[in-house]
Amino acid sequence: MTDRIGLAVIGVGRMGRLHAANAASLPGARLVAVCDVDPAAREWVAAELDVRALPSVEAVLERGDVDAVVVATTTRTHAQVIAAAARAGKHVFSEKPIGLTLEETDAVLQALVHAGLQFQIGFQRRWDPAFVAARRAIEAGAIGEPRLFKAHGRDPQPASLAYHDPANSGGIFLDAAIHDYDAARFLMGREVARVTAHGATLVHQPLATVGDVDTCVTVLEFQGGGLGVCEWNRFAVYGYDAWAEVQGPEGALRLGGLQQTALLALGRAGVSHDTMPGFLERFHDAYRAELAAFVGALREGRPASPGVEDARRALQIALRARESFQQGRTLDVAALPALT
């Protein structure tokens, strides 16, 4: 086992700030620096965490004390940052998706594989305690062979129109629903064979002006049998709502929920409880656990997970789902040859 892993966080917006704070306090890791194109943002986070603020990706990658980078830049820049990290011999943890096309994604991931570098994708649901417990229960046979997956993710509101532009984020399928596509593979334990997707702009009409929708529903058909239904929308004014269920012939497992605090208020006006204000609160522990797992993999010399193939396959499903919606028909999801 090596000494502490030197980490640098590239991009310190909402997600990058969270990753930087986690990296600064993880056993076995050392936050060396943060980087952002916005001088005020990088200086503020650097001062808050007492680390260096670096002005460019190049300045980060030339440092010998940086073993790995956490990529939390805007989505459309992920691939170019990862490619630069591969050339510099740095391991990579990246927010999803890696690229906006499978070709772009495969090119940079292949570079990491060829260089013998570790990679982990930020599918934090795999590290959420409820999802971890459900996976273990399924593997132990608690519900029999999983046959039906259901999930929904609901955001309280959209972000900026520029963010939702598919040219920047990939739109709702690549930016949001991709989490449930990966969760479906993780819990069902099999690959997706076909997708049928629908979408609509039901509430936030301006999203249509940039080519996105505020609601999508995807039906997944799995290899070897089994179905999945995934729904995502961006008008859950009552709070952030992420939920999943896996059913088999011997029972079902339900994960997540809307309630943040285990408290119900019962009174004359009825029963009430608080709600999750956002995804950072819902998956607070998972975000820390996923980065801790990445650091642990580097220190112990074992493969990071979810890794290269998980990143590729979830993106492929998301792209095919978006195409299915655009074309109005069911599409096959072809088998992907592994990168070697």
C-alpha positions as CSV (number, residue, x, y, z in Angstrom):
1,M,0.0,0.0,0.0
2,T,1.4,3.4,-1.0
3,D,1.4,6.7,1.0
4,R,-1.4,9.2,0.8
5,I,-2.7,9.8,-2.8
6,G,-2.2,13.3,-4.0
7,L,-5.4,14.6,-5.5
8,A,-6.3,17.8,-7.5
9,V,-9.8,18.8,-8.3
10,I,-10.3,20.4,-11.7
11,G,-13.5,22.5,-11.8
12,V,-14.9,23.8,-8.5
13,G,-18.5,24.5,-9.3
14,R,-21.2,22.9,-7.2
15,M,-19.9,19.3,-7.6
16,G,-16.2,20.2,-7.6
17,R,-16.5,22.1,-4.3
18,L,-18.1,19.0,-2.7
19,H,-15.4,16.7,-4.1
20,A,-12.7,19.0,-2.9
21,A,-14.1,19.2,0.6
22,N,-14.3,15.4,0.7
23,A,-10.8,14.9,-0.7
24,A,-9.4,17.3,1.9
25,S,-10.7,15.1,4.7
26,L,-10.3,11.6,3.3
27,P,-7.9,9.2,5.1
28,G,-5.3,8.1,2.7
29,A,-5.6,11.1,0.5
30,R,-4.1,14.6,0.3
31,L,-5.8,17.4,-1.6
32,V,-2.9,19.2,-3.3
33,A,-4.7,21.8,-5.4
34,V,-7.9,23.0,-7.0
35,C,-8.3,24.5,-10.4
36,D,-11.0,26.5,-12.2
37,V,-11.3,28.9,-15.1
38,D,-13.0,31.3,-12.7
39,P,-10.2,32.9,-10.5
40,A,-12.7,33.9,-7.8
41,A,-14.1,30.4,-7.5
42,R,-10.7,28.7,-7.3
43,E,-9.3,31.2,-4.9
44,W,-12.3,30.9,-2.6
45,V,-12.2,27.1,-2.5
46,A,-8.4,27.1,-2.1
47,A,-8.6,29.5,0.9
48,E,-11.5,27.5,2.4
49,L,-9.5,24.3,2.3
50,D,-6.0,25.7,2.6
51,V,-4.6,24.3,-0.6
52,R,-3.1,25.8,-3.8
53,A,-5.2,27.5,-6.4
54,L,-3.9,26.7,-9.9
55,P,-5.0,28.7,-13.0
56,S,-5.0,25.9,-15.6
57,V,-5.3,22.2,-16.3
58,E,-1.7,22.2,-17.5
59,A,-0.5,23.7,-14.2
60,V,-2.2,20.9,-12.3
61,L,-0.9,18.1,-14.6
62,E,2.7,19.2,-14.5
63,R,2.9,18.8,-10.7
64,G,4.7,15.7,-9.5
65,D,2.7,15.5,-6.3
66,V,-0.6,15.1,-8.1
67,D,-1.2,11.4,-8.5
68,A,-4.9,11.6,-9.7
69,V,-7.3,14.3,-10.7
70,V,-11.0,14.7,-10.0
71,V,-12.7,16.1,-13.1
72,A,-15.7,18.2,-12.3
73,T,-15.6,20.7,-15.2
74,T,-18.5,21.4,-17.5
75,T,-19.7,18.3,-19.2
76,R,-18.5,19.2,-22.7
77,T,-15.0,19.6,-21.5
78,H,-14.7,16.3,-19.6
79,A,-13.1,14.4,-22.5
80,Q,-10.4,16.9,-23.3
81,V,-9.4,17.2,-19.6
82,I,-9.3,13.4,-19.2
83,A,-7.2,13.1,-22.4
84,A,-4.7,15.6,-21.0
85,A,-4.6,13.7,-17.7
86,A,-3.9,10.4,-19.6
87,R,-1.0,12.0,-21.5
88,A,0.4,13.3,-18.1
89,G,0.1,9.8,-16.5
90,K,-2.5,10.8,-13.9
91,H,-5.3,8.6,-12.7
92,V,-8.8,10.0,-13.2
93,F,-12.1,10.2,-11.3
94,S,-14.7,12.0,-13.4
95,E,-18.2,13.2,-13.2
96,K,-20.5,11.7,-15.8
97,P,-20.7,11.5,-18.8
98,I,-17.2,11.3,-20.1
99,G,-18.2,12.6,-23.5
100,L,-21.2,13.5,-25.5
101,T,-20.6,10.7,-28.0
102,L,-19.5,7.2,-27.6
103,E,-16.6,7.7,-30.1
104,E,-15.3,10.6,-28.1
105,T,-15.7,8.7,-24.8
106,D,-14.0,5.5,-26.1
107,A,-11.0,7.5,-27.4
108,V,-10.1,9.1,-24.1
109,L,-10.9,5.9,-22.1
110,Q,-8.7,3.9,-24.4
111,A,-5.9,6.3,-23.8
112,L,-6.3,5.6,-20.0
113,V,-6.4,1.9,-20.5
114,H,-3.3,1.9,-22.8
115,A,-1.4,4.0,-20.2
116,G,-2.3,1.6,-17.4
117,L,-4.1,4.3,-15.5
118,Q,-7.0,3.9,-13.1
119,F,-10.4,5.4,-13.9
120,Q,-13.7,5.8,-11.9
121,I,-16.9,7.3,-13.1
122,G,-19.1,9.3,-10.7
123,F,-22.2,7.1,-10.5
124,Q,-22.7,7.8,-6.8
125,R,-25.8,5.6,-6.5
126,R,-23.5,2.6,-6.4
127,W,-22.0,3.9,-3.2
128,D,-25.3,4.9,-1.5
129,P,-25.9,2.7,1.5
130,A,-29.4,1.7,0.3
131,F,-28.2,0.7,-3.1
132,V,-25.3,-1.2,-1.7
133,A,-27.6,-3.0,0.7
134,A,-30.0,-3.8,-2.1
135,R,-27.2,-5.2,-4.3
136,R,-26.0,-7.5,-1.5
137,A,-29.6,-8.7,-0.8
138,I,-30.1,-9.5,-4.5
139,E,-26.8,-11.4,-4.6
140,A,-27.9,-13.3,-1.6
141,G,-31.1,-14.4,-3.3
142,A,-33.5,-12.3,-1.1
143,I,-36.0,-11.6,-3.9
144,G,-35.0,-14.4,-6.3
145,E,-33.9,-13.5,-9.8
146,P,-34.6,-9.8,-10.3
147,R,-37.2,-9.3,-13.1
148,L,-38.5,-5.8,-12.8
149,F,-36.6,-2.5,-12.2
150,K,-38.4,0.8,-11.6
151,A,-36.9,4.2,-10.8
152,H,-37.7,7.9,-10.8
153,G,-35.5,10.9,-10.4
154,R,-37.2,14.3,-10.0
155,D,-35.5,17.6,-9.7
156,P,-37.2,20.6,-8.1
157,Q,-36.5,22.8,-11.2
158,P,-34.2,23.2,-14.2
159,A,-30.9,25.0,-14.1
160,S,-29.9,27.5,-16.8
161,L,-31.0,27.1,-20.4
162,A,-27.3,27.0,-21.4
163,Y,-26.7,24.1,-19.0
164,H,-29.6,22.1,-20.4
165,D,-28.5,22.6,-24.0
166,P,-27.7,19.0,-25.2
167,A,-24.5,20.5,-26.8
168,N,-23.3,21.4,-23.3
169,S,-24.7,18.7,-21.0
170,G,-26.2,16.1,-23.3
171,G,-29.7,17.0,-22.2
172,I,-31.9,15.1,-19.7
173,F,-31.1,11.7,-21.0
174,L,-27.3,12.0,-20.7
175,D,-27.2,14.4,-17.8
176,A,-29.9,12.9,-15.5
177,A,-31.5,9.7,-16.6
178,I,-28.1,8.1,-17.1
179,H,-27.9,7.6,-13.4
180,D,-30.9,5.3,-13.4
181,Y,-29.6,3.5,-16.5
182,D,-26.5,2.7,-14.6
183,A,-28.5,1.8,-11.4
184,A,-30.6,-0.6,-13.5
185,R,-27.4,-2.5,-14.7
186,F,-26.0,-2.4,-11.2
187,L,-29.1,-3.9,-9.5
188,M,-30.5,-6.2,-12.2
189,G,-27.0,-7.6,-12.9
190,R,-27.5,-7.8,-16.7
191,E,-27.1,-5.6,-19.8
192,V,-29.8,-3.7,-21.6
193,A,-30.8,-5.1,-24.9
194,R,-33.5,-2.6,-26.1
195,V,-34.8,0.8,-25.2
196,T,-38.0,2.7,-25.9
197,A,-38.0,6.3,-24.7
198,H,-40.5,9.1,-24.6
199,G,-40.1,12.7,-23.7
200,A,-42.0,15.9,-23.4
201,T,-41.8,19.5,-22.2
202,L,-44.7,19.5,-19.8
203,V,-44.0,22.5,-17.6
204,H,-40.8,24.4,-18.5
205,Q,-41.5,25.4,-22.1
206,P,-38.2,27.4,-22.6
207,L,-36.3,24.1,-22.5
208,A,-37.7,23.3,-25.9
209,T,-35.8,26.3,-27.4
210,V,-32.5,24.6,-26.7
211,G,-33.7,21.1,-27.7
212,D,-34.3,19.6,-24.3
213,V,-37.3,18.3,-22.4
214,D,-38.3,18.4,-18.8
215,T,-39.7,14.9,-18.7
216,C,-38.5,11.5,-20.0
217,V,-39.7,8.0,-19.5
218,T,-37.6,5.0,-20.7
219,V,-38.6,1.3,-20.9
220,L,-35.6,-1.0,-20.7
221,E,-35.5,-4.6,-21.9
222,F,-32.7,-6.7,-20.5
223,Q,-30.7,-9.5,-22.0
224,G,-32.0,-12.8,-20.6
225,G,-35.4,-11.3,-19.7
226,G,-36.5,-8.5,-17.4
227,L,-38.0,-5.1,-17.8
228,G,-37.1,-1.6,-16.4
229,V,-39.1,1.6,-16.3
230,C,-37.2,4.9,-15.6
231,E,-38.8,8.3,-15.3
232,W,-37.1,11.7,-14.8
233,N,-38.6,15.1,-14.6
234,R,-37.5,18.6,-13.6
235,F,-40.6,20.1,-11.9
236,A,-40.8,18.4,-8.5
237,V,-41.5,21.6,-6.6
238,Y,-41.8,19.7,-3.4
239,G,-38.1,18.7,-3.3
240,Y,-35.6,16.3,-4.8
241,D,-37.2,12.9,-5.2
242,A,-35.1,9.8,-6.1
243,W,-36.5,6.3,-5.7
244,A,-36.0,2.8,-7.0
245,E,-37.4,-0.6,-6.7
246,V,-36.3,-4.1,-7.8
247,Q,-38.8,-6.9,-7.9
248,G,-38.3,-10.7,-8.2
249,P,-40.5,-13.7,-7.7
250,E,-39.6,-13.9,-4.0
251,G,-40.2,-10.2,-3.1
252,A,-39.1,-6.7,-3.8
253,L,-36.6,-4.1,-2.5
254,R,-37.5,-0.4,-2.4
255,L,-34.7,2.2,-2.2
256,G,-34.7,5.9,-1.3
257,G,-37.5,8.2,-0.7
258,L,-38.5,11.9,-0.4
259,Q,-38.2,12.3,3.4
260,Q,-34.9,13.7,4.7
261,T,-35.4,13.4,8.5
262,A,-37.0,10.4,10.2
263,L,-39.7,12.5,11.7
264,L,-43.4,12.7,11.0
265,A,-45.5,15.6,12.4
266,L,-49.0,14.4,13.2
267,G,-51.6,17.1,14.1
268,R,-55.1,18.4,13.4
269,A,-54.0,19.6,10.0
270,G,-52.8,16.1,9.0
271,V,-49.5,14.4,8.7
272,S,-46.4,16.1,7.3
273,H,-42.6,15.6,7.0
274,D,-39.7,17.4,5.5
275,T,-38.3,16.7,2.0
276,M,-34.9,16.4,0.4
277,P,-33.9,19.8,-0.9
278,G,-31.5,18.6,-3.5
279,F,-29.3,15.7,-4.7
280,L,-26.3,16.9,-2.7
281,E,-28.2,16.2,0.5
282,R,-29.8,12.9,-0.8
283,F,-26.5,11.4,-1.8
284,H,-24.2,13.2,0.7
285,D,-22.7,10.0,2.1
286,A,-22.5,8.3,-1.3
287,Y,-20.4,11.2,-2.8
288,R,-17.8,10.8,0.0
289,A,-17.9,7.0,-0.2
290,E,-17.3,6.9,-4.0
291,L,-14.2,9.1,-3.7
292,A,-13.0,7.1,-0.7
293,A,-13.3,4.0,-2.9
294,F,-11.3,5.6,-5.7
295,V,-8.5,6.5,-3.3
296,G,-8.6,3.0,-1.8
297,A,-8.3,1.4,-5.2
298,L,-5.2,3.5,-6.0
299,R,-3.6,2.8,-2.7
300,E,-4.2,-0.9,-2.9
301,G,-3.5,-1.4,-6.6
302,R,-7.0,-2.8,-7.4
303,P,-9.4,-1.8,-10.2
304,A,-11.6,1.2,-9.4
305,S,-15.3,0.7,-9.8
306,P,-17.6,1.7,-11.5
307,G,-15.0,1.9,-14.2
308,V,-14.3,2.2,-17.9
309,E,-16.9,-0.3,-19.1
310,D,-19.6,1.0,-16.8
311,A,-19.1,4.6,-18.1
312,R,-19.3,3.4,-21.7
313,R,-22.4,1.2,-21.3
314,A,-24.4,3.7,-19.3
315,L,-23.6,6.4,-21.9
316,Q,-24.6,4.0,-24.8
317,I,-28.0,3.4,-23.1
318,A,-28.5,7.1,-22.7
319,L,-27.6,7.9,-26.3
320,R,-29.9,5.1,-27.6
321,A,-32.7,6.3,-25.3
322,R,-32.4,9.8,-26.7
323,E,-32.4,8.5,-30.2
324,S,-35.4,6.4,-29.4
325,F,-37.3,9.5,-28.2
326,Q,-36.2,11.5,-31.3
327,Q,-37.1,8.7,-33.7
328,G,-40.3,7.5,-32.0
329,R,-39.3,3.8,-32.0
330,T,-37.7,1.0,-30.1
331,L,-33.9,0.7,-30.6
332,D,-31.5,-2.2,-30.0
333,V,-28.6,-1.6,-27.7
334,A,-25.7,-3.5,-29.3
335,A,-23.1,-5.4,-27.3
336,L,-20.0,-3.3,-26.8
337,P,-16.6,-4.9,-27.3
338,A,-14.5,-4.2,-24.2
339,L,-11.6,-1.7,-24.5
340,T,-8.2,-3.5,-24.1
